[in-house]
Amino acid sequence: MSNLSLVKPSLEYLPHYTAALERGWSPDNIRKDEAVREQLTQIAENPARFVASQDDPDALGPPINLPDGSSVQRLPEFHRSLWDGEFCGAIGLRWQPGTSALPPHVLGHIGFSVVVWKRGRGYAKTALALLLPHAREQGLAYVELTTDPGNIASRRVILFNRGRLVERFRRVGAYGGAEALRFRIDL
């Protein structure tokens, strides 16, 4: 196990997060560069509001814009930064209150991304293991994570944390309709 911890986003850590975005890291594996531009703009406009938006367990934030341009109601969610003395990436949890099921437009409960310059250290495996107790606290019986079939690193992270493949599927049109894998981790 590494010396990795999950830290709640704050103004103290924001310069590290911003620097990673500026170096080309994206917290969004689907919207990538578009998400980077959006977040840098939000940070520049109102750093405190951006930090607050990263921890929204009551779903008080604005609707979510999907990649196809449509808009949906926000789910409760929170994000944590991966920290080893420096910013290493991010992991987030989203859920639908009262059920472990997710609406069709939500690909999974958990998303994670490690900065390129910190990959290969087991940080994603550790971050996912550290986040699972928080999912249990939300009353979830399981979490689902999705990945591209060719993303071997993400598959290993999920399998390491007791994930099991439950289906191959086509993403909804809002996400391009590409083939994906859905894994489930029982809590």
The 8 nearest C-alpha neighbors of each residue, nearest first, counted from 0:
[[1, 2, 125, 121, 3, 122, 124, 120],
 [0, 2, 3, 122, 125, 121, 120, 83],
 [1, 3, 83, 4, 0, 82, 84, 122],
 [2, 4, 83, 1, 82, 81, 122, 5],
 [5, 3, 82, 81, 6, 83, 2, 126],
 [4, 6, 81, 80, 79, 82, 7, 126],
 [7, 5, 80, 79, 8, 4, 81, 82],
 [6, 8, 79, 9, 80, 5, 78, 54],
 [9, 7, 50, 79, 6, 80, 12, 53],
 [10, 8, 11, 12, 50, 13, 7, 51],
 [9, 11, 13, 12, 50, 47, 8, 46],
 [10, 12, 9, 13, 14, 8, 15, 16],
 [13, 11, 9, 10, 15, 14, 8, 16],
 [12, 14, 10, 16, 15, 11, 17, 9],
 [15, 13, 17, 16, 12, 18, 11, 10],
 [16, 14, 18, 13, 17, 12, 86, 19],
 [15, 17, 13, 19, 14, 18, 20, 86],
 [18, 16, 14, 20, 19, 15, 13, 21],
 [17, 19, 21, 15, 20, 16, 14, 22],
 [20, 18, 22, 16, 21, 17, 24, 15],
 [21, 19, 24, 17, 23, 22, 18, 35],
 [20, 22, 18, 19, 23, 17, 24, 39],
 [23, 21, 19, 20, 24, 18, 17, 25],
 [24, 22, 20, 21, 25, 19, 35, 32],
 [25, 23, 20, 19, 114, 22, 26, 115],
 [24, 26, 27, 31, 35, 20, 23, 32],
 [25, 27, 112, 89, 28, 24, 111, 31],
 [28, 26, 31, 25, 29, 30, 34, 112],
 [29, 27, 31, 30, 26, 25, 112, 111],
 [28, 30, 27, 31, 174, 66, 34, 32],
 [29, 31, 34, 33, 27, 28, 32, 66],
 [30, 32, 27, 25, 34, 28, 29, 33],
 [33, 31, 35, 34, 30, 36, 25, 23],
 [32, 34, 36, 35, 30, 31, 37, 38],
 [35, 33, 37, 31, 32, 36, 30, 38],
 [36, 34, 32, 38, 33, 37, 25, 20],
 [37, 35, 39, 33, 34, 38, 40, 32],
 [38, 36, 34, 40, 35, 39, 41, 33],
 [37, 39, 41, 35, 40, 36, 42, 34],
 [38, 40, 42, 36, 41, 37, 35, 43],
 [39, 41, 43, 37, 38, 42, 44, 36],
 [42, 40, 38, 44, 43, 39, 45, 49],
 [41, 43, 46, 39, 45, 40, 44, 49],
 [44, 42, 40, 41, 45, 39, 46, 38],
 [45, 43, 41, 42, 40, 46, 39, 49],
 [44, 46, 42, 48, 47, 43, 41, 49],
 [47, 45, 42, 49, 48, 50, 43, 44],
 [48, 46, 50, 49, 45, 51, 10, 42],
 [47, 49, 51, 45, 50, 46, 52, 42],
 [48, 50, 52, 46, 47, 51, 42, 41],
 [49, 51, 47, 52, 53, 48, 9, 8],
 [52, 50, 48, 53, 49, 54, 47, 55],
 [53, 51, 49, 50, 54, 55, 48, 60],
 [52, 54, 78, 51, 50, 77, 55, 8],
 [53, 55, 77, 52, 51, 78, 56, 76],
 [54, 56, 76, 58, 57, 77, 75, 52],
 [57, 55, 75, 76, 58, 77, 54, 59],
 [56, 58, 75, 55, 59, 76, 74, 60],
 [59, 57, 75, 74, 55, 60, 56, 73],
 [60, 58, 57, 55, 61, 73, 56, 75],
 [59, 61, 58, 62, 52, 73, 55, 57],
 [60, 62, 63, 73, 59, 72, 58, 64],
 [61, 63, 72, 73, 71, 70, 64, 60],
 [64, 62, 71, 70, 73, 72, 65, 61],
 [65, 63, 70, 69, 68, 62, 71, 66],
 [64, 66, 69, 68, 67, 70, 173, 63],
 [65, 67, 68, 173, 174, 64, 30, 69],
 [68, 66, 173, 65, 69, 174, 172, 175],
 [69, 67, 65, 66, 64, 70, 173, 63],
 [70, 68, 65, 67, 64, 71, 66, 173],
 [69, 71, 64, 63, 65, 62, 68, 72],
 [72, 70, 63, 62, 73, 64, 69, 65],
 [71, 73, 62, 63, 74, 70, 61, 58],
 [72, 74, 62, 63, 58, 71, 75, 61],
 [75, 73, 58, 95, 76, 94, 93, 72],
 [74, 76, 58, 56, 57, 93, 94, 55],
 [77, 75, 93, 56, 55, 92, 74, 94],
 [76, 78, 54, 55, 91, 92, 53, 56],
 [79, 77, 91, 53, 90, 54, 92, 89],
 [80, 78, 7, 6, 90, 5, 89, 8],
 [79, 81, 89, 6, 5, 88, 82, 8],
 [80, 82, 5, 87, 88, 89, 4, 86],
 [81, 83, 86, 4, 85, 3, 87, 84],
 [84, 82, 3, 85, 2, 4, 86, 81],
 [83, 85, 82, 86, 3, 2, 87, 4],
 [86, 84, 83, 82, 87, 15, 81, 12],
 [85, 87, 82, 15, 88, 81, 16, 83],
 [88, 86, 81, 114, 82, 113, 117, 85],
 [89, 87, 113, 81, 114, 112, 80, 86],
 [88, 90, 80, 81, 112, 111, 79, 26],
 [91, 89, 111, 79, 110, 78, 112, 80],
 [90, 92, 78, 110, 109, 77, 79, 111],
 [91, 93, 109, 76, 108, 77, 78, 94],
 [94, 92, 76, 108, 75, 74, 109, 77],
 [95, 93, 75, 108, 74, 96, 76, 92],
 [94, 96, 98, 74, 101, 97, 75, 99],
 [97, 95, 98, 94, 75, 99, 137, 138],
 [96, 98, 95, 99, 138, 139, 137, 100],
 [99, 97, 100, 96, 95, 139, 101, 138],
 [98, 100, 139, 140, 141, 101, 95, 142],
 [101, 99, 98, 102, 95, 94, 142, 139],
 [100, 102, 95, 105, 103, 99, 94, 107],
 [101, 103, 104, 105, 100, 95, 106, 94],
 [104, 102, 105, 101, 106, 171, 170, 100],
 [103, 105, 102, 106, 171, 173, 101, 65],
 [106, 104, 103, 102, 107, 101, 108, 93],
 [105, 107, 104, 145, 103, 144, 108, 170],
 [108, 106, 144, 143, 109, 105, 145, 110],
 [107, 109, 93, 143, 92, 142, 94, 144],
 [110, 108, 92, 91, 107, 144, 93, 111],
 [109, 111, 91, 90, 92, 108, 112, 144],
 [112, 110, 90, 89, 91, 109, 113, 26],
 [111, 113, 88, 89, 26, 90, 114, 110],
 [114, 112, 88, 87, 118, 115, 89, 123],
 [113, 115, 88, 116, 117, 87, 24, 118],
 [114, 116, 118, 117, 113, 24, 87, 119],
 [115, 117, 114, 118, 87, 113, 119, 24],
 [118, 116, 115, 114, 87, 120, 113, 119],
 [119, 117, 115, 120, 116, 113, 114, 122],
 [118, 120, 121, 117, 122, 116, 115, 123],
 [121, 119, 122, 118, 117, 1, 123, 124],
 [122, 120, 124, 123, 119, 125, 118, 1],
 [123, 121, 125, 124, 120, 126, 3, 118],
 [122, 124, 126, 125, 121, 127, 156, 113],
 [125, 123, 156, 121, 127, 122, 126, 128],
 [124, 126, 122, 128, 123, 127, 129, 121],
 [127, 125, 123, 129, 128, 124, 122, 130],
 [126, 128, 130, 124, 129, 125, 123, 131],
 [129, 127, 125, 126, 130, 131, 124, 160],
 [130, 128, 126, 127, 131, 125, 132, 5],
 [131, 129, 127, 133, 128, 132, 126, 134],
 [130, 132, 134, 133, 128, 129, 127, 135],
 [133, 131, 135, 134, 130, 136, 129, 128],
 [134, 132, 136, 131, 135, 130, 137, 129],
 [133, 135, 131, 137, 136, 132, 139, 130],
 [134, 136, 132, 138, 139, 137, 133, 186],
 [137, 135, 133, 134, 138, 132, 139, 131],
 [138, 136, 134, 135, 139, 133, 96, 94],
 [139, 137, 135, 136, 140, 134, 97, 99],
 [138, 140, 99, 135, 141, 137, 134, 98],
 [141, 139, 186, 99, 185, 138, 135, 142],
 [142, 140, 185, 186, 139, 184, 99, 183],
 [143, 141, 184, 108, 183, 185, 144, 139],
 [144, 142, 183, 107, 108, 182, 184, 181],
 [143, 145, 107, 182, 109, 181, 108, 183],
 [146, 144, 181, 180, 107, 182, 106, 179],
 [145, 147, 180, 179, 148, 150, 153, 181],
 [146, 148, 179, 150, 149, 180, 178, 145],
 [149, 147, 150, 179, 180, 146, 178, 151],
 [148, 150, 147, 151, 146, 154, 152, 179],
 [151, 149, 147, 152, 153, 148, 154, 146],
 [150, 152, 154, 153, 149, 155, 148, 147],
 [153, 151, 155, 154, 150, 156, 149, 157],
 [154, 152, 156, 155, 151, 150, 157, 146],
 [153, 155, 151, 157, 152, 156, 158, 150],
 [156, 154, 158, 152, 153, 157, 159, 151],
 [157, 155, 124, 153, 159, 154, 158, 152],
 [156, 158, 162, 154, 160, 159, 155, 153],
 [157, 159, 162, 155, 161, 160, 156, 154],
 [160, 158, 156, 157, 161, 155, 124, 162],
 [159, 161, 157, 158, 162, 128, 156, 124],
 [162, 160, 158, 159, 184, 163, 157, 185],
 [163, 161, 184, 158, 157, 183, 160, 182],
 [162, 164, 182, 183, 165, 158, 161, 184],
 [163, 165, 182, 166, 181, 183, 162, 180],
 [164, 166, 182, 181, 163, 183, 167, 180],
 [167, 165, 181, 164, 180, 168, 182, 179],
 [166, 168, 180, 179, 181, 178, 169, 165],
 [169, 167, 179, 178, 166, 180, 170, 181],
 [168, 170, 178, 176, 177, 179, 171, 167],
 [171, 169, 176, 177, 174, 178, 172, 168],
 [170, 172, 176, 173, 174, 169, 175, 104],
 [171, 173, 176, 175, 174, 170, 67, 177],
 [172, 174, 67, 171, 66, 175, 65, 176],
 [175, 173, 172, 171, 176, 170, 66, 67],
 [174, 176, 172, 177, 173, 170, 171, 67],
 [175, 177, 170, 172, 171, 169, 174, 178],
 [178, 176, 169, 170, 175, 179, 174, 171],
 [177, 179, 169, 168, 170, 176, 147, 167],
 [180, 178, 147, 168, 146, 148, 167, 169],
 [179, 181, 167, 145, 146, 166, 148, 147],
 [182, 180, 145, 166, 165, 144, 164, 167],
 [183, 181, 164, 163, 144, 165, 143, 162],
 [184, 182, 143, 162, 163, 142, 185, 144],
 [183, 185, 162, 142, 141, 161, 186, 143],
 [186, 184, 141, 140, 183, 142, 162, 161],
 [185, 141, 140, 135, 184, 139, 142, 131]]
